[in-house]
């Protein structure tokens, strides 16, 4: 029996600081899920808050458990997928520089990208791009 899905989603943009540069994590979905690049995303379970879901998805998709700062970007968007209307809230999570990514089977590759590369080379969907822009506003970059 599959778990009941809510219409709420999280988008989690991990970032780390390397010298004077901030790098953002993008993940490539496996071929069965479209082979496109995006931040961490996932469903909010019925018993979870958006923050709890964001932290759980971070661990499930990257195996990263520790973080330095959790940022609510204040940005959310609605979209239709999986035969239902969904509402996605975007968060940023500052992880330690030494954090190592271990991918789940959902993804085949990852990249720590500059803001420009994430926006212009990797991210596909407008909501993901705008989420990154909103996070960058919060980070004053």
C-alpha positions as CSV (number, residue, x, y, z in Angstrom):
1,X,0.0,0.0,0.0
2,X,1.5,3.4,-1.0
3,X,1.6,6.3,1.4
4,X,-1.0,9.0,1.2
5,X,0.3,12.0,-0.6
6,X,-0.6,15.5,0.3
7,X,-0.8,18.4,-2.2
8,X,2.1,20.1,-0.5
9,X,5.7,20.0,-1.7
10,X,9.0,21.3,-0.6
11,X,11.9,22.5,-2.7
12,X,15.2,22.6,-0.8
13,X,18.2,24.4,-2.2
14,X,21.3,23.4,-0.4
15,X,24.2,25.8,-0.5
16,X,27.7,26.0,0.9
17,X,30.3,28.8,1.1
18,X,33.6,28.2,-0.5
19,X,36.0,31.1,0.1
20,X,34.0,34.1,-1.1
21,X,31.7,32.0,-3.4
22,X,28.4,30.5,-2.6
23,X,27.6,27.2,-4.4
24,X,24.2,25.7,-4.8
25,X,23.4,22.0,-5.1
26,X,21.6,20.7,-8.2
27,X,20.6,17.1,-8.8
28,X,20.0,15.3,-12.0
29,X,16.9,13.1,-11.9
30,X,17.2,9.5,-13.1
31,X,15.9,8.7,-16.7
32,X,12.6,7.3,-15.4
33,X,12.0,10.7,-13.7
34,X,13.0,12.9,-16.7
35,X,16.8,13.3,-16.5
36,X,16.5,17.0,-15.7
37,X,18.4,19.1,-13.1
38,X,16.6,20.5,-10.1
39,X,17.1,21.2,-6.3
40,X,15.9,18.6,-3.8
41,X,12.1,18.3,-4.0
42,X,9.6,16.1,-2.3
43,X,6.1,15.6,-0.8
44,X,5.1,16.9,2.6
45,X,3.7,13.9,4.6
46,X,0.3,14.3,6.3
47,X,1.9,14.5,9.8
48,X,4.8,16.8,8.9
49,X,5.4,20.6,8.8
50,X,7.1,22.0,5.7
51,X,10.3,22.4,7.7
52,X,10.3,18.8,8.8
53,X,9.7,17.6,5.2
54,X,12.5,19.8,4.0
55,X,15.0,18.3,6.5
56,X,13.8,14.8,5.8
57,X,14.1,15.2,2.0
58,X,17.6,16.7,2.4
59,X,18.7,13.6,4.3
60,X,16.8,11.1,2.0
61,X,18.2,12.6,-1.3
62,X,21.7,13.5,-0.2
63,X,22.4,11.7,3.1
64,X,23.4,15.1,4.6
65,X,22.1,15.4,8.2
66,X,23.8,18.5,9.5
67,X,23.1,22.1,8.6
68,X,24.2,25.5,9.7
69,X,21.2,27.6,8.8
70,X,17.6,27.0,7.6
71,X,16.0,29.8,5.5
72,X,12.4,30.2,4.5
73,X,12.6,32.1,1.2
74,X,9.0,33.2,1.6
75,X,8.5,32.0,-2.0
76,X,6.0,29.3,-3.1
77,X,4.3,28.4,-6.3
78,X,1.5,26.1,-7.5
79,X,1.7,23.6,-10.4
80,X,-0.1,20.5,-11.7
81,X,1.7,17.2,-11.7
82,X,1.0,13.6,-10.7
83,X,-2.6,14.2,-11.6
84,X,-3.2,16.9,-8.9
85,X,-2.7,20.5,-8.1
86,X,0.3,21.0,-5.8
87,X,1.7,23.8,-3.7
88,X,5.5,24.0,-3.3
89,X,7.4,26.1,-0.7
90,X,11.0,26.9,-1.3
91,X,13.7,26.7,1.4
92,X,17.4,27.2,1.5
93,X,19.7,25.2,3.8
94,X,23.3,26.2,4.5
95,X,25.3,23.0,4.9
96,X,28.9,22.7,6.1
97,X,31.6,23.1,3.5
98,X,32.8,19.5,4.1
99,X,29.3,18.1,3.6
100,X,29.4,15.1,1.3
101,X,26.6,14.2,-1.0
102,X,25.5,10.5,-1.3
103,X,22.7,10.4,-3.9
104,X,19.5,8.4,-3.6
105,X,18.4,6.2,-6.5
106,X,16.2,9.2,-7.6
107,X,19.2,11.0,-9.0
108,X,22.2,10.1,-11.1
109,X,24.5,13.1,-10.8
110,X,25.0,16.2,-8.7
111,X,26.8,19.5,-9.1
112,X,27.7,22.3,-6.8
113,X,27.0,25.3,-9.1
114,X,27.4,29.0,-9.0
115,X,24.2,31.1,-9.1
116,X,24.7,31.9,-12.8
117,X,25.4,28.2,-13.8
118,X,22.4,27.0,-11.7
119,X,20.1,29.5,-13.4
120,X,21.4,29.4,-16.9
121,X,22.8,25.9,-17.4
122,X,21.1,23.5,-15.0
123,X,17.7,24.4,-13.7
124,X,14.8,23.8,-16.1
125,X,11.6,25.0,-14.5
126,X,10.6,28.6,-13.9
127,X,9.5,27.9,-10.3
128,X,12.9,26.3,-9.5
129,X,14.7,29.3,-11.0
130,X,12.6,31.8,-9.1
131,X,13.1,29.9,-5.9
132,X,16.9,30.3,-6.3
133,X,16.5,34.0,-7.1
134,X,14.5,34.5,-3.9
135,X,17.1,32.6,-1.9
136,X,19.8,34.7,-3.4
137,X,17.9,37.9,-2.4
138,X,17.8,36.6,1.2
139,X,21.5,35.9,1.0
140,X,22.1,39.4,-0.6
141,X,23.8,38.0,-3.7
